């Protein structure tokens, strides 16, 4: 989205064939939801840029061949993007241990110490945080669909479990409370799928707005959280055993509820769009004088 023709020709074929792996580094230890305040800096030098700073929660970072790093241009104070190659002097990444959810994703901490990036590897299409927000809006389409898949898997597991497991001489599926929970899960899934489908249609038509993408991500993860919680209830004690996968899905959904913008921040992005009023920045304090 934000690279020039030469950059696309150099990187996209190998990334598409998985001969090379990439990652994207925006979040920092001190700046998650407030990503536009990031403190990693890029200083212009002869022939390129020097990057200094830290990044956190970056998926693929420990083994990626190329990393898109967002840093603040010290000349303009605007956010720019840079392609940092694996093995660059001063670049290091360490795996974040002890996660309880999305364990298949290897998130890492990145440290940048005087990392040199040549001019040809600065992303020409990123000149402010507004350009970064365009990428976030598209990535939220993907994240809006992830909770749908997780919820469908939980529903399928519960649907089979309720028919197979018997209590008081009859299948759990015959109890009214179990049926009500199962139907509520199905309704949530149908609604989430329609939300995701509509968002994709808006994007394909070139009409999708950041607020619409944020609404789908926030609302779908909220409904999925409820759906997976109902599934855990339906399985009783087995709902906390990893063998039945519902417990795993329960844990996996928690980071999805938070990443690519928390539920609250995505709600406020949509709120800003529908009201025209931003609620992110606290008002400046007036002088007592």
N, C-alpha and C positions, 0 to 999 in steps of 0.2 A: 504493500500500500504506500509506503513512504520512501521507497528506494528509487534511485534513478535507473535508467535503462541498463547501464553497465553493471550496476550492482545486482540487478535482477538476473542478468545473463551469467554473472560469475557465481551466484549462490543458489538460485532457485532450482536448477536442474539436479544438483547433487542433494539438496534438501528434500526435493520431491521423491527422489529414488531412495532416500534414507542412507545414501552413502555418507552423508554428513548429518549431524543432529544440531539443532539450534536451541537457544533458550532466550527468554525475554526478561530483563532485569529492570524493574521499575521500583518495587517496594523496598524500603530500607528499614533498619532496626527501629528508627524513631519516627518513620513516616509510612503508615499503611494507608488508612482511609484518606489522610491528608497528603496524598502523593504529590500534589503540585508544589509542596514545600520542600521537596527532596533537597538533600545537602551535598550529594556527590557533585563534584565540580569538574569542568573541562576548561583547561587553559590553553589558549592558542600559542603555538610555537612554530618555528620554521618547519614547513612540510607536514604539519599535522597538529595533534592535540595531546595534552597530558591529562589523564584522568586520575582523580583521587577520591576515595569514598568507600562506602560499604553498601551492600544489598543483602536482603534477607527473604527467605521463602521462595527462592527461585528454582522452579522445577527444571530438571535436566542439567542444572548448572555444573554438577560434579563430573559430567562426562561429555558435555556439549562441545562441539567443534568450533562453534561461533556463538557469541552472546551479544544480543542487542542491549546495550547499556544506555540508560537515560541519565543525563547529567546536566547541570546548570552551567551555561556558557558564562564565564566570568566577565566577558566583554558586554554582553547584552542582558544578562540576568534572566534569559529565557531558557526553556528546556530544549535540549537537542538530543539526537540519538546517534549512537556510534556502534560500529561492528567491531567487537573485540575477539580476536582469534585465540583459540586454546593454545596454551604455552607462551603467551605473550609475557615478557618479563614484568613482574609486579602484580600479575593476576593470579589469584588463588581462590579455590572454592572448597568448602567443607560441608559434608552431609549433616543435616539436622537429624539428630537421633530422637528416639522415644516418642514418635508420633503414634497416636491411637487411631487415626483415621487416614484414608488415602495412602496407605503404606506402600502401594505399588508405585507411587510417584516419589522420586528421590529429590526432595527439596534441599537447598543448600544455602549457606552463607557465602557471600562473595566479598573479597577484599581487593581493592584497587589501590596500588601504591605506585604512583608515578608511571602509570601504564601509557605507553605511547601508541596512538592510533593515527595512521596516515590520513591525509586529507581525503583520499579516495574512499575511505571507509566511514566517513561521516554521512549519515542518512540525510539527503538533501530535502526530503519532504517533511522533516520534523523541525520546526522553527519556534514552536511554543507548546505549552501544555494543551492547547486546543487541538493540535495535531495528534498528540498522544491520546486525547479523549476520543478521537475518531476510531482509533484502534481498539480502545476499551469497549466502545459501543458494539463493535463487531464481535469481539471475543465474548461479550455477554450473551450473544445469541447461542453460542456453543454451550456456555455454562447454564443457560436456561433450559437446555435439553437434557443435561446430565441428571438432574433430579427426577425427570420423567422416567428415564431408564431404570434408575434405582428403585423408584416406586413400583414400576411394573414388575420387577423381579421380586420384590417383597410381597406384592399382591398374589403373584403366582405361587409363591411358597406357602402363603397362608391359605389360599384357596384349596390346595392339595392337602395341607395339614389338617384343616378343619373337617375334611371328609374322611380322612384316614384315622384320626385319633378319636377314641370313644371315651366318654365319661357318663356315668349313670346309665350305662347300657346302650347309649345312642351316640352317633357322631356329633362332635362339637358343632358341625355345620347346621344341625337342626335347632340350635338354641337361638332365640330371637336376638339377644344382645350380640351374639357373634355375627349373625347375618347383618345387623345394623352397621356394625363396624366395617364389615367387608364391603357393604354397599357404599359407605362413606369414602372408603379408600378408592373404590372404583370411580366414584363421582369426581374425586380430586384428580385422579389420573386423566380422565376424559377432559376435564377443564384445563389441566396443565398442557395436554397435547394440543388442544385448540389454541391456547395462548401461544405456544411455540410455533405452530403452523402459521398463525396469523402474522407473527413477527417476521418469519421467513418471507412471506408473501410481500410484506411491506418493504423489506430489504431488497428483494428482487426487483420491485417496482421503483426503487430509488426514493422511497418515501419514508423510510424508517428514521425516527428521531432518537437521540440519546435517551430521552425520557421514556420512550416506548421500550427500548432495550432494557433499561434499568427496571422498569415496571415488571417485565416478564421474568427477569432474573430474580428480583425480590419476591414476587408473588409466588412463583413456582417453587422456590426453595422453602418458603413458608408453608405451602400446602404439602410439599413432600415431607417436611419435618413432621407434620401432623400424621401423614399417611404411614410413615415408617414407625412412628410411636404407636399407632393403632396396631400395626403388625406385631410389634414386640409384645403388646398386651395380649393379642390373640394366641400367641404361642406360650403364654404363661412362663414358667421357669425356663423352658427351652428357648425362650426369646433372648436370653442373655448368654446362650451357648453358641460359640462360633460355628459349630457343626451345622447349624440350621441357617446360617448366612444372614439371618435378619439382624442379629447383633452386629455383624460386620457392616451391613448396610447402614445401620443406625449410627455407627461411628463414622463411616465414610461421608454421610450427609452433613455432619457438623461442619467440616471445613468448607464444603461447597456453600453452605449457608453464609459463610463469612468471606470467602475469597472473591476476587473480581468485584470488590465493593461489598461491604456488609449489607445486611437487609436494611438497616437504618439509613446508610448513606445512599444506597440505590433509591430508596423511597424519597429521600430529599432531592435527589437529582430529578425525579419525576415531579415532585412537588414544585420545584423551581420552574419546571417547564410549564406546568398547568396554571401556576399563579403569577409567574413573571417576577417572583420575589425569591432571592437567594437567602438561605438560612444557615449556610456553612460557617461563615466568618463571624466571630463575635464582634459586636459593635465596639468602636473605639471609645475608651473611657474619656469623659469630658474632664477638663482640668477643673480642680476645685476653685481655681481663681477665675 
